[in-house]
């Protein structure tokens, strides 16, 4: 995996091996699910609700998705792809401007999580009962841990960051911190860092942890 490949291979979420891209009915189901999740917990939404909102019958729903979790997983795949697109190419700026690089990564994650907070909340809800959702969450974490590990190693390799604990261990801890802090800020689960400050607070911690200073050397 390269530093700019923040996406994983997609497997079919539906009953069939594949579906034509842009299929209107599949999109209608996904749109309905995203809207319903803004007002209801995943457990409160039924297959009938999804079918009705998409203007199709229950049997037709199963032509596109094998379960409610399959719909959620497709929405989650889109979250992954959106973050990947948002950070594509940012690694090119790591050497020339580390502060900008790490800030852009944090902003991309926070902004995408904020936009899709109801979908991500549904993933947390479904995790205890869905192995596929747990795998998605683990895969998402691994994407960022790998990306962070490679960036830390690159900065150490050029002498910008000092030696220290294993890069992967730092990456695991820093990304776990992001998850917890972003979750509290986005959900209002007090105590929480204010939304206006959360990126800069986390950025300061990332920089001082990786570089032992909040002002790493450029170039």
N, C-alpha and C positions, 0 to 999 in steps of 0.2 A: 504493500500500500504506500502511495506517495502522500506527501503532506497535503495535497490539494484534492485527494480522492476521499471525500467525506461521505461516501454513499456505499451501500452494500448491494450485491446482486439481488434482484427482485424475484420472488417466487410468486406463482399465481395465488391470489387470495380467494378466488372463487371456486365454484365446483368444476368448471371447465379448465382445460390446460392453459388457455389464454383467451383474452377478450380483445376485440379490436379497440385500438386507442380512440378516444373521443366518443365512445358509445354513449348516446344521450341518456339511456335508461340507467346505466351504471353511474353516470355522473349525477343523475337526479337522486339516486339512492344516497350517494356520498354527500351531496348538498343537503339533503333532508337530515341525514345523521348529524352533520356538523351544526345545523341550526337547532335541532332538538337537544344536543348536548350543551348548548348555551343556557338552556333553561331546566334541564332535567339530568339526573344522574343516569349513568349507563343502565343500571339495573331497572330504572323506571321506563325505559324505552323498549318496546316490543318489536318483533318482526312485522306485525300488522301495522304499527306506527310508521315504520320505514317504508313499507310497501304503499300504504295509503298516501304518504307524503310525496312519493315518487310517481303516484298515479298508476300503479301496477297492482296485480294480484299477488297474494302470498306465494302461490306456486311459481309465478314469474320471478319473484325475488330470488328464489333458490336457483334459478338459471344463472344468475349473476354472482351470488355470494352463498357460500354454504352455511353461514351463520352470522350472527350479530358481531361476534368477535372478528370475523373476516372483514367486515366493513370497517371496524375500528382500526385494524391493522393496515388497511389500505390508506386510511387517513393519516396514520402514523408514518407510513412510508413517505407520504407527501411532505410531512414535517421534516423528515431526514433530508429529502431532496432539496427543500427550501433552504435549509441551513447550509447544505453543500454548495448551493448556488451563491448564497450570500458571502461565503468565505473563499470562493474560488479565486485563485490568483493572489490572495493576501500574503502567502508565504514569500513571494518575491520581495516584499517590503520588510521582512524580518531583519535582514542585515542592515539595510539603510535607515530603518526607523523602527526599532523594537517596540517602543511605546505605542506607536500607531498600529503595529501588527497585533499586539495583544489586546488593545482597546477594540479594534475592529472585530476580533473573534468574540469578545465578550458582548459587544453590542449586537452582533448577529444572533448569538444564542439567546440573549435576553429578549430581543425584539420578536424573534420567531416564537419563543415560548409564550410571550405575552399575547401574541396574535392567536395562538392555538391553545391557550391555557385550558379550555374546556375539554379538548381532545386529550391533552396530556393528563388531566385529572381523571379522565375515563380510563386511561392506561394504568394509573395508580390503582384505581378501583378494581380493574379486571385482573391485575397481576396475581393476586392470591389464587385465582381459579383458572387462569389461562396460561398454559406453558408457552404458547406462541407469543403472547404479550410479554411474558418475562424474558423470552429470548430477544424480542425486539429491544426491550429496555437495556438488556446486557450488551447487545450489539451496538446500540447508540452510545453507551458509555465507552465501549472499547474503541469506537471511532475517535472520540475526543481524547481518550487516554493515549492512543497511538500517535495521534497528531501532536499532542503536547509533548510526549516523550521525544519524538523526532526533533521538534523545535528546540527543546532544552539541550539535547545532544549536539545539535548544530551550533548553538550559541556557545556551548562549552568548547566545541571543536575549534572555533575561531578565536577563543580566548575572551569572549565578551562576558561569559558567565563563569564563575569559579567552580571548582570541583565541589562535590557535596554528596548527599544521599543519592541513591540510584535514581536516574531520571524518571523511570517508570513509577517508582514509589511516590516521587513528588507529583507526578502527573495524576496519579490516582487520588491523592489527598486534595490537590487543588480542584480537580473536577468534582469531587464529592462535596467540597465546600460550595462550589458554584450551585450545584443542585439544591442544596439546603437553603442557601441564602436567597437564590432566585425564587424558590418555592414560597418562602415566607413573605417576600416582598410582593409577589404576584397575587397571593391568596389573602394577604392581610393577617397571616398567622403570627401574632405578636409573640415575642419581640421581633421586629423586622426592620431592615435598613430601608429608609425612604426611597421610593422609586427614583427620585431626582439624584440620589447619591450612590445608588447601588453599583453601577458600573465602575465609577472612580474608586470606590472603597475596595472592590475586588481587584481592580487593576493595581492599586498600590500594594496589596498583599502579594499578588502574582509577581510583580517586579522585584519586591524586596526578598521574596523567597528564592526566585531564580537567579537574580543578579546581586543580591545582598545590598541593593540600592534601588531607589525609585527613579534614578536617572542613569540607565545603562548607556554604555558608549555606543556611538553610531558607527556604521560602516565597519 
